[in-house]
Amino acid sequence: MDTGNKSHWENLYTGKTEQEYSWFQPYPHGSIAFLESFCLPKDARIIDIGGGDSRLADALLDLGYTDVTVLDISAAAIEKAKQRLGDRAEKVKWIVRDVSEFEPEAGQYDCWHDRAAFHFLTAEPLIGRYADVVQRAVRPGGYFVLGTFSPDGPKKCSGLDIRQYSRAAMSAVFAPWFRRIKCREEAHLTPFQTTQHFLFCAFQRR
């Protein structure tokens, strides 16, 4: 996310419980289904971008994955996740950083997952920077799962502008480096009983 929004997210995670987040999922069924379809070994290097206080890390540990990293712009979000996981938090690598400032090693990850960050990048330079970071981070043959608001989804989230993506628009951003495998639309029921329309696509690094 844009570094200018760091204070926004710190305040949000400090002031709300997870059941008050519009994006809250008790269990990330859609994301896990994508990840399991890749038949990754249990020692696969998986990173969740903007994962903060989401339950994906919990689910991956429950499934026996042993190399899980969570990156989030908010230290408060990560601290909440650590408290929830207790002793198991030591099994996760935690990175407090804006994804646009992340500098992974080439081919550092087998799978990159993002359900939270990319659609907040509305300026072309930040979108290009994100694409450059992910193409560097994912090894050849590795996987990339991206969830964004679809054209039927909201135009704002948590008071911030977002960018909606169709299959074609999302694929165009990453086409130089990734082959699209499949996409799925998901209607997310928020804790407030409203529906948000997401688009999830899975890609493989060329």
N, C-alpha and C positions, 0 to 999 in steps of 0.2 A: 504494500500500500504506500501511498504518498507519505513521505516522512512528515509532512505538515499535519497529518492526521494522528500522529502518535498520542498527543494529549487527549484527543477525542476518545480513542480506544482505552487509554488508561482510565479515564473518568468513567467510561461505560462499564468496564469490567469491575471497577471498584464499587460502583453504585448499584449494581444489579445482581440478582441470582441467575443461575443458568436457565431456570424456567421462565425468566423474563426476557430472554433473547429470542427474537423472532426466528432465528435459524436453529434453535435447539432441537436436537434429536436424541431421544433416549438410547437409540441404537442406530448406527449408520448403515442400514441394510443395503442401500444402493451402492455405496462406496465399497463395502466389503464384497458385494457380488462381483463388481468389476475386478477388484484385486484378486479374488480367488479364481476368476476366469483366466488369469494369466499363468496359473499353476507355478507361482514363484516358490522357490525353496524357502524354508523357514528362516534361513539366515540371510535372505534378501535384504538389501539396504533400501529401506522405504522412508521417504520424508513426506510429512504432511505440512503444507504451506498454509499459514493462517490458522493452524490447528488449535492454538491457544487452549481454550477450555472445552474443546469438543471431545466426544467419546471415542474417536477413531483409535487413538493410541491404546485406550483400554481394550477395545475389541481386538486389536492386533496382538496385544500381549496375551489375551485370552486364547487366541488361536495358535499361539506358540511361536510367533515371530520374535526374533531376538535382536534385530538391528533396526530400531525405530527411532526416527528423529522428528521433532516437532519444532517448527519455526513460527514465531509470531512477533508482531511489532510491539505487543503489549506484555510487559513483565508481570502485570497484575493477572492477566489471563493465564499465563504459564504457572504462576504461583498457585492459582486456584486448582489447576489440573494436578500439580504436584501434591497438594493437600488431599485431593480426592483419591489419588492413587496410593498415597501412603508410602510404604516401603518399596512398592513396585515402581515408584517414580525414578528410582536409581537405575532401572533397566532402560530408560528412555534418555536419549540425548536431547537437551533443550537448548534452543538458540533464540535469544531475544534480538530481533533484527528486522528492519524493513526489507522485504524481499528484493526491492530494487537495489539494495546495497549489499546483498548476499553475494559472496564470491566463492562458490564451490570449486573443488578440483574437477578437472575434466573427467567425466565418466564416474563421478563419485557415487551415484545412486542407480539402483536397478529400477526404482519406481518413484515417481513424483506425483503426489496427490494434492489437489487444491479445490476445495469447495467454498473457499471463503475470501480469497484475496483478489484474484485477477479482475473480477468485474468492477472493483473499485478504481481501477486504473483507467482513467478517461482521457488522459493526454497521450498523444501518439508517441512521444519520446519514452514515456514510462512503459507503454505497451511493448515497444521495441526492446527496451532494456529487459523486461520480463522474459520475452521470447529468447533473447540472447543468453540469459541466465539459465533457463530451463534446458536449452539445447546443449549447453556446456555441461550441465549437471548430470544429465541422463546418459548412461553408457549406450553405445550402439546396440540395438536390439532390445534396449530397455523400454519401459512403459511410462506413460504420462496420462493421468486421469484428471480432467478439468470439468468442474461444475460452475455454471454461470446462470444468471437470470436469462430466461428465454425471451423472445419478442413479446410473449404474452405475460411476462412477469412484471414486477414493479420497476419503476424508474428511479427509485431511491431506496436506500436501506440504511437504517440507523441514522437517518437524517442526512446522509451523504448521497451525492449523485453516483450513479453506477452506469455501466454500459451493458446493454443487452446484446446477446449473440444468437444468431441462427447457426445451423450446422455449417453452412458455407462460409459465414463470416469468421467463425472460430477456426475452421480448417485453414483459411487463407493466411491467418497470422502465423501459423506454425508449419505450413506446407514445405518450406525449404528444408526442414530437418525431420519432420514427423509424418508418418503415414497414418491416416485416420482408420481405425479398426471398426468402431461402431459407436452409435450415439443412442441415447435414451432420454426421453422427456420424463420429468418427475414432478408431480404436484405435491409440494411440501405443505403439510398442515401445521401452521404455527401454534404455539401454546395459547394464542388468542383466538383460535378456531377460524383463522383466515387462511386462504390458500395462496401460496407463492409458486409460480411456475419456473422450474429450473430445466436447463439442458445440460446433460452430462455426456461427454465424449471421451473415448479412450483412443490413445495414439501409441504408435510404436516408433522408436527412434530409428532413423534410416542408417 
